[in-house]
Amino acid sequence: MMHRGQRLIATSVFILSLLVTPAMITPAAAQNLAGKDLGAKDLGAKDLGGNDLRDIRLGKPVTDLPDAGYVNFACASDSGKTLTTWLGWRDCPADALGFHAIKFGYDPATSPDGTIVAGHPAVLTLLVDNAGTVSGLRIETDPKARLYLRKKAFLFGIQVRSRYGLDDWSCTQAQPNAGEQPVGGVYVKERCTKTTHDRSIVVERNLFRRPDQDMKNFVDETRMTILRTKD
């Protein structure tokens, strides 16, 4: 029987084995990964002239979005308030920025692997302004995904930066505070921003463990938000 100390060591080795490879991937090295995984059906083209996610493009009227291929429409501020189609966007109250936020997912009939973006299980939110225009999109790695799927969630941020061009990003990296500690020797708390001629992009990624989390639980996530800046 394995003693408690041996179990802790074994678990630590297991976690480190999950992280050592992705931790060494740089934005430049992720270029090929992004090119492979972020196809036309996922994030939009680098020149931002195409769609931002599948059929979704910022600046498009929400009435032009197809319902086919998407399910589980609900107000982001109240997941219990479900919608039948995109056209129910007015039923979701506007937030402080004036956006009506709608959570949604991919239809398993056409996407049997679930709501996956660039290989990562994701939570998707569409932002619609008061004029009914698609003005923003938020993509977050799914914290409820199984460990073997979410273990590289913080890499999604690198893929996004590669997809939208490696230049002109402004990034800050925080240092661990008293309530945060590295996971397998790796600590990430990064926020990167980039502005193009008509879009503002924010990518936040985190990898750390809080003191109350056990060896198999830790914060591992990426949040990406794209906002329309002008017509």
Secondary structure as GFF3:
##gff-version 3
##sequence-region A 1 231
A	DSSP	alpha_helix	4	23	.	.	.	ID=ss1
A	DSSP	alpha_helix	30	37	.	.	.	ID=ss2
A	DSSP	three_ten_helix	62	64	.	.	.	ID=ss3
A	DSSP	beta_strand	70	75	.	.	.	ID=ss4
A	DSSP	beta_strand	78	82	.	.	.	ID=ss5
A	DSSP	three_ten_helix	86	91	.	.	.	ID=ss6
A	DSSP	beta_strand	100	106	.	.	.	ID=ss7
A	DSSP	beta_strand	116	117	.	.	.	ID=ss8
A	DSSP	beta_strand	120	128	.	.	.	ID=ss9
A	DSSP	beta_strand	134	141	.	.	.	ID=ss10
A	DSSP	alpha_helix	147	150	.	.	.	ID=ss11
A	DSSP	three_ten_helix	153	155	.	.	.	ID=ss12
A	DSSP	alpha_helix	156	163	.	.	.	ID=ss13
A	DSSP	beta_strand	170	173	.	.	.	ID=ss14
A	DSSP	beta_strand	188	195	.	.	.	ID=ss15
A	DSSP	beta_strand	199	208	.	.	.	ID=ss16
A	DSSP	beta_strand	219	228	.	.	.	ID=ss17
###
